[in-house]
Amino acid sequence: MPRFRCPDCCCGPAVVLHPPKGALPVCSRCGTVMERQPLVKPVPLAVFLAVSSALVGLSIPALMGPPAPPRPPKSETLA
């Protein structure tokens, strides 16, 4: 699904267009040729992967450690 954004018009999200092969879409507001936007931007994806892999890596030792000893049952005394 190709997405395009006008470099001159700063406002608004990317527009989904299906232009014919070889044709360049033109902005309806200002007439400038629109730029193709990637579906997933590489920098936020790299940050997400780095943070999530660090969190998973830090949680593995906690999961592999010995289980906690069972708690003794609470004894209730009636007075």
MOWO-V405331 format. One record per pair of residues at least 24 apart in sequence whose C-alpha atoms are under 7 Angstrom apart, sorted by the first residue. I is the first residue (numbers start at 1). GAP is how many residues later the second one is. D is the distance in Angstrom with one decimal. If there is no record, write none. Layout:
<<I,GAP,D> <I,GAP,D>>
//
This chain:
<<3,33,5.9> <3,34,5.4> <4,30,5.8> <4,31,5.4> <4,32,4.4> <4,33,5.4> <5,29,5.4> <5,30,5.4> <5,31,6.5> <5,32,6.6> <6,26,6.9> <6,27,6.9> <6,28,4.5> <6,29,6.1> <7,27,6.6> <7,28,6.8>>
//
